[in-house]
């Protein structure tokens, strides 16, 4: 029954992910075809936003590819993709402002942003290693049940849960950080008039749909964590 519930939950997250990705691509594609009424470019948006928030020492660089936009706190750079760098479309302005929002978070020492950066180096390896530790622990526990259980399998699976929890915590923190960066971007976009009032709705959709991808990532991580806990709990119940 637990496995059936997991399959249903995973299926729901998968379908949701497809919907979110489709909506994101659609909104970005639409926003990339419409020039901002102000005529301002994404690069100029970043410069103005940084200046408005007294953020110094950040440079803008082009990063080849699509959706490669990011802020690198270690390098002090905001990278803009092919469809953003030097572009004056609604999507380019929204995306550039969002990445600049992260630079502002960093400048203001936002607690959640700082915590996310602390977790970031470990999140990738935790999401890969954690499940394998749980699976190996469960298998060992089953074997040791027949050969005088020393508790090693249970301990190893517990370590796996803790390791994976780091990845889950990263996604849990990432969502409000990303939403906050988008909120900052939208607020500045509206106040500065980088897009006209009738273009704000599409700009908001671009920001919102991008943020929804992180909500999906959090949900997927939560489903995996629950499944790993069930696996370990199942073995515990048969000890």
C-alpha positions in Angstrom: 0.0 0.0 0.0 2.8 2.4 0.9 4.5 1.7 -2.4 1.2 2.3 -4.3 0.8 5.7 -2.6 4.4 6.6 -3.5 3.7 5.8 -7.1 0.6 7.9 -7.1 2.4 10.8 -5.5 5.4 10.5 -7.8 3.0 10.4 -10.8 1.3 13.6 -9.6 4.6 15.4 -9.2 5.7 14.2 -12.7 2.5 15.5 -14.4 2.8 18.8 -12.4 6.4 19.1 -13.6 5.4 18.7 -17.2 2.7 21.3 -16.9 5.1 23.8 -15.2 7.8 23.2 -17.8 5.4 23.7 -20.6 4.0 26.9 -19.1 7.5 28.2 -18.4 8.6 27.6 -22.0 5.4 29.2 -23.3 5.6 32.3 -21.2 9.3 32.8 -21.9 8.8 32.3 -25.6 5.9 34.7 -25.7 7.8 37.3 -23.5 10.9 36.9 -25.8 8.9 38.0 -28.8 7.6 41.2 -27.3 9.9 44.2 -26.8 9.5 46.2 -23.6 7.7 49.5 -24.2 10.5 51.4 -22.4 13.1 50.1 -24.9 15.5 49.4 -22.1 17.8 46.3 -22.3 18.4 43.6 -19.8 21.9 44.9 -19.2 20.7 48.4 -18.4 18.1 46.9 -16.1 20.8 45.1 -14.1 22.9 48.3 -13.9 20.0 50.4 -12.7 18.8 47.9 -10.2 22.2 47.4 -8.7 22.7 51.2 -8.5 19.2 51.6 -6.9 20.1 49.2 -4.1 23.7 50.4 -3.7 25.2 47.1 -4.8 28.8 47.7 -5.9 31.4 45.6 -7.6 29.1 43.4 -9.7 29.8 42.9 -13.4 27.6 41.6 -16.2 28.8 38.9 -18.6 27.4 37.0 -21.4 27.0 33.2 -20.9 26.3 31.3 -24.1 23.1 29.1 -24.2 19.5 29.4 -23.2 18.3 29.7 -19.6 22.0 30.0 -18.4 21.2 33.2 -16.5 22.6 33.2 -13.0 24.3 35.2 -10.3 27.7 34.1 -9.1 28.4 35.5 -5.6 32.0 34.1 -5.6 32.8 35.8 -8.9 30.8 38.9 -8.3 29.1 38.5 -11.7 25.7 38.3 -13.2 25.6 36.0 -16.2 23.0 36.6 -18.9 22.2 34.0 -21.6 21.9 34.5 -25.4 18.2 35.4 -25.1 18.8 37.9 -22.2 22.1 39.6 -22.8 21.6 42.9 -24.5 17.9 42.1 -25.3 15.0 44.5 -24.7 12.2 41.9 -24.5 9.8 41.5 -21.6 11.3 38.0 -20.8 14.9 39.3 -20.9 14.1 42.1 -18.5 12.2 39.9 -16.1 14.9 37.3 -16.0 17.7 39.8 -15.6 15.9 41.6 -12.8 15.4 38.2 -11.1 19.1 37.4 -11.2 19.8 40.9 -9.9 17.4 40.2 -7.1 19.8 37.5 -5.9 22.7 40.0 -5.9 20.6 42.3 -3.8 19.8 39.4 -1.4 23.5 38.8 -1.1 24.3 42.4 -0.5 21.7 42.7 2.2 22.9 39.4 3.9 19.5 37.9 3.7 19.5 35.0 6.2 17.7 32.5 3.9 20.0 33.3 1.0 23.1 32.9 3.2 21.7 29.5 4.4 21.0 28.4 0.9 24.6 29.2 -0.2 25.8 27.2 2.8 23.9 24.2 1.7 24.5 24.5 -2.0 27.9 22.7 -2.2 26.4 19.6 -0.5 22.9 19.5 -2.1 23.9 17.7 -5.3 26.0 14.9 -3.7 23.5 14.5 -0.9 20.6 13.9 -3.4 22.7 11.2 -5.1 24.4 9.5 -2.2 21.6 9.6 0.4 19.1 7.2 -1.4 21.9 4.7 -2.1 23.0 4.6 1.5 19.4 3.9 2.5 19.0 1.1 0.0 22.3 -0.5 0.9 21.4 -0.2 4.6 18.0 -1.8 4.0 19.6 -4.7 2.1 22.2 -5.2 4.8 19.6 -5.1 7.4 17.6 -7.9 5.7 20.8 -10.0 5.4 21.8 -9.4 9.0 18.4 -10.3 10.2 19.3 -13.8 9.2 22.7 -13.7 10.7 22.4 -11.9 14.0 21.5 -8.3 13.3 24.1 -6.0 14.7 22.1 -2.9 13.7 24.7 -1.8 11.1 22.2 -1.8 8.3 19.7 0.3 10.3 22.4 2.7 11.2 23.6 3.0 7.6 20.1 3.7 6.3 19.6 6.3 9.0 22.8 8.0 7.9 21.4 7.9 4.3 18.2 9.6 5.5 20.2 12.4 7.2 22.4 12.8 4.1 19.4 13.1 1.8 17.7 15.5 4.2 20.4 18.0 3.4 19.2 18.1 -0.2 15.6 18.3 0.9 16.5 21.2 3.2 18.2 22.9 0.3 15.1 22.8 -1.9 13.0 23.9 1.1 15.1 27.0 1.5 15.5 27.6 -2.2 11.8 28.1 -2.9 11.3 31.2 -0.7 14.7 32.6 -1.8 13.7 32.3 -5.5 10.2 33.7 -4.8 11.7 36.6 -3.0 14.1 37.4 -5.8 11.2 37.4 -8.2 9.2 39.6 -5.9 12.1 42.1 -5.8 12.4 42.0 -9.6 8.7 42.6 -10.1 8.6 45.5 -7.6 11.5 47.3 -9.2 10.2 46.6 -12.7 6.9 48.2 -11.8 8.3 51.2 -10.0 11.0 51.9 -12.6 8.6 51.5 -15.5 10.9 49.1 -17.4 7.8 47.6 -18.9 4.4 49.2 -19.5 1.4 48.5 -17.3 -0.2 46.3 -19.8 3.1 44.2 -20.1 3.4 43.7 -16.3 1.1 40.7 -16.4 3.3 38.8 -18.8 6.4 39.7 -16.9 4.8 38.4 -13.8 3.9 35.2 -15.5 7.5 34.7 -16.6 8.7 35.2 -13.1 6.0 33.1 -11.5 6.4 30.1 -13.9 10.1 30.1 -13.3 9.6 30.0 -9.6 7.1 27.1 -10.0 10.0 24.9 -11.1 11.5 25.2 -7.7 8.2 24.3 -6.1 8.2 21.1 -8.2 11.7 20.3 -7.2 10.7 20.7 -3.5 7.7 18.4 -4.0 9.8 15.8 -5.8 12.4 15.9 -3.0 9.7 15.6 -0.3 8.2 12.5 -2.1 11.6 10.9 -2.3 12.3 11.6 1.4 9.0 10.1 2.5 9.7 7.0 0.3 13.2 6.6 1.9 11.7 6.9 5.4 9.1 4.3 4.5 11.8 1.9 3.2 13.8 2.2 6.4 10.6 2.1 8.5 9.5 -1.1 6.7 12.7 -2.8 7.6 12.5 -1.6 11.2 9.0 -3.1 11.5 10.3 -6.5 10.5 13.3 -6.6 12.8 
